[in-house]
Amino acid sequence: MSAEIDENKKRFTANFEKIIQIIKNKKPLIHQITNQVSINDCANIILNWGALPVMAPAIEESAQMVENAAALVLNLGTISSRQLDSMLKAGKRANELQIPIVLDPVGVGASKYRGEAAQKILSELKIAIIKGNKAEISFLAGKSAEVLGVESIGEYTEINTTATELAQKLEAVVVVSSEVDLICDSSQIKEIKRGNPLMGEVVGTGCMLASSLGVFAAAAEAEALNLSLFEAVQTAVYYYSLAGEKAAKKAKTPAKFKLEFMDQIYLYK
């Protein structure tokens, strides 16, 4: 084990143990208005962490459902005009109740509508955490970005600066999911060098990361934890990626890897 990896493990272990205990004791409800492609996986990953998932995209109930939730996750993967209205309604209620919101701007920049939807959310809601790939984060920061479907293409040599600028502008924690994950807020940026390439061979691992961030954001709200949102997010990304490493040791193909990965999350409890 390298000195850097060993140091990171020591750094996050204590925080993780506290977070898992909070999740076990409180079983926070995580409300998601999310991607139809990965909705079942997002529900299961939350349950595997020990929290409770609920998917309530109907505009007639989305805001009411937030009232019992500890975090709200908004995923633009299969965004529609009605779903956007529901997100805004739920998000405004979450802001009123000071419930953290996680935004996963899946594929933003791939179409005019998707970009407009993301900008509307950012202009009308206070977002606590934004998680995206390099292209998605660059687009939201007003930089040049290349998106093919929901995939990031192109080179982003200034992504550290771009992500930091977005974090400062929105006063949010920004997570850039890539081979080396970046986590930043208005004053600091950290790297997480963990994970396995098989994570990129499975549809939905990005969505499941956003769902996981919802769980950890909910835990960070607990007064007994005494942990900043930034620290909670770092811990989430580290252990999420570590689960990918562990799964890859047992499964070498995408379908088997996915099952093993979700089981590794479960075994953290």
N, C-alpha and C positions, 0 to 999 in steps of 0.2 A: 504493500500500500504506500503510495507516495505521501510525502510530508503534507502536501496541499490537501489531498483527500482526507487524510487523517485529521488535519486541523478542522476542516469543514464538518467532519463527523462529530467531533467534540463540541463544536460550536452549536450545532443544531439539536443534539440529542436531548439536552435538558428541556429546551423549548418544546420539542415534539412530545415528550412524555407528559408535559403539563397540558398541551393542547388535546392530546388523546384522552386524558382524564376528564377535561371539560366536556368534550364531545360525548363521552360515555355517561357522564352525570346528567347532562342537560338534554341530550338528543335533539339538537336544534333542527327546526324545520327549515328546509331550503326550498324556496319557491322559484321555479324556473319557467320562463317563457322561452322555449328553446327550439333547437333544430329538429325537424321531424325525422331526419336521417339518423340521428344518434340519440333520440330521446330516451329510448330504453336503456342504452348504455349510461347516459347521464344520470338516470334514476338509480341504476344499480351501483354506480361508483359512489354516490352519496350514501347509499345504504351500507356499502362495504366499509366506508369510513366510520360508520356508527351513527350517522345523522339520519334525518328523515326527509325523503324527497316528496315534493308535490308539483305537479304540472297543471297549471290552471290558465290556459291561454285565452279563455273566453273573456271578452271585455266586460261582460255582465258580472264577473266574479273576481277578476284578477286583482283589483285593489283590495277587496275584502279579504282575499286569501293572504295578502301581505301582512295584514294586521296580526296574524299569529306566527309569522315567519321571523327567522333570525337573519336571513340574508335573501337577496333577490338576484338571480342570474338571468341576464338578457343575452340571447344568442341570435345573431342575424342570419344564420345559415340558410333558413328557408323563409325569409321575411316576406310578409304581405302587408297590404295597407291596413287590414283589420288587426293583424297581429301587432303592427306598429302602434296603432291606437291603444291596444291593450297594454303594451309595454309602457307607454307614456303614462297611462292612468295608474298602473301599478307602481311605476317608478316615482311618480309624484307623491303617492301615499307613503311609499318607503322613505322618501326624503323627509316628509312631515314627521314620521316616527323615528327618524335617524337610524334607519336600517340600512346597512351597507349594500351597495349595488355593484355587481360585477358585470362588465360589458365585454362580450366576445364578438368583435365586428367581423364575423366570418365573410370572407370574399369582398370586403369593402374595397371599392375602386374598380371592381369587375364590371359594374354597370352604373349608370347614372342614378337609378332609383336607390340602389343599395347605399351609394355614397350619401345621397340626400337623407335617407332614413337614419344613417349613423350620425350625421351632423345635426339632425333634428333632436335626436336623443341627447347628444352632448350639449346642445344649446338649452334644453328644457329641464334636464336632470343633472343632479350632482352625482357623479360616478366616483366610487371609491377605488375600484381596480379596473384597469383595462388590460386584457390579455389578447395578443395577436401575433401573427408572424411579422417578419421584417417589412413586407410590402404593406400590410394592413396598418401597422403603426406609422409607417412613413406617410401613407395617404392621409391618415387622420391628422398628422402634424403639418400637412400642407406641402409635403415634399413629393418629388417624382417617385412613382411606384408602378410596378408591373405585376398585374394579377391575372392569372389564367384560371378561370373557374374560381376556385377558392385557394389556389396554390400561389405562393410567392415565387416569382422568378426575377432574375436580374441580380445585380450587385448592389450592396448597401454598405459601403465602407464607412459612412458617417452615422451608422445606426445608433451608436452610443449617444452622440450629441442629439440626434433626432428624438430618441426616446426620452431623454432628459428634458428637452424643450417641451415635449407634449406633457410630461408629468408636471412641469412647472406651470404651464398654461392652465391645466385642468385641476391642479392641486390633487392629483391622484397618484396611486402606485401603478406603474406601467410594467408589464411583463412582456418581454419579447421572446417568443418560443422559437428556438432554433437549435442547431447542433450544440451551441453554447448559449444557454438561456441567460437573458439579462433581466435584472429587476432594478428599477430605479424609482425614486421620488424626486422631489424638487431639490434635494441637497446631496443625494448619494446614489451610487450605482454599483451593483454587485453582479458577479458572474457565477453561474452554476454549471460546472463541467461534468455532468453525469448523464445517465440515460443510455439508450441503445438504438441503433438505426432501425430496428424492427418497429419502434414506436411510430415511425413515419410510414410504415407499410400497412397500418391499420386505420381505417376510416373511423374518426371519432375521438382519437386520443387528445386532440386539441380541445374539443368540446368537453371531454371529461376533465381536462385540467381546469377549465373555467369553472366547472361544477365543484371541483375540489377546492378551488380558491374561495368559492362561496361558503363551504364548510369551515375553512380556516378563518375567513373573515368573521363569521358568526362567533367562532371561539374567541377571537381577539377582542370581541366586545365585552367579554366577561371581566368584571372588575377584579376578580380573584387571580386572573392570569397575569395582569400587569405586563402585557406584551404589546408592542406597537404593531400596527397593521403591516408595516414594512417587514418587520421580523417574522410575523406570521406567514406572510406571502413567501418569503425566502424559504422558510421551513417547509411549506407546502410543496414548492417547486423541487426542493432537494429530495424529499421523501417520495414524491411522485416519480421523479426520474430514477431514483434508486430502485423503486419497484420494477421499473422497466429493465434495469440491469439484472435483477434477480430472476425475473421471468425469462429473460433471454438465455439464461444458463440452463433452463429446463425445456424450453420450446424454441425450435429453430425455424418455424414457418408461421406466417401471420395469423391464421385462424387459431392455432394452438397457443401462440403467444398471447393473443388477446385474452383468452380464458385464464391463462396463467398469470397474466398481469393483474387482472381484476382480483384473482385469488390472493396475490401478494399484497394488494391494498387491504383486503379483508384480514389477512394475518397480522397486520399492524395492531389490531385492536387488543 
